[in-house]
Amino acid sequence: AQKLGFGAMNWIGQSCFCLVTFITSFCKDYTFYIFFYSIGAGMSCGLCYLTGIYIAWTYYPESRGFAAGLIFFTAGLSSSIQSP
């Protein structure tokens, strides 16, 4: 992330997520769909979380666990609010 930049890492992660979603829309086999989507979506979303966690760890080095937990909590909360 430091070499490419945080914006580039988020762009790469979101682009990979869109590509995985597009590819899995053509899957005929349910097992392949589950396998490919779980690995691809997990890795691409992980790239996007990585930048936020790194920045939080930089600002709060003495409470890294709390900062990472807060980021994951708000990400889950926003998903539960926006989905309905």
Secondary structure, 3 states (H helix, E strand, C coil): CCCCCHHHHHHHHHHHHHHHHHHHCCCCCHHHHHHHHHHHHHHHHHHHHHHHHHHHHHHCHHHHHHHHHHHHHHHHHHHHHHCC
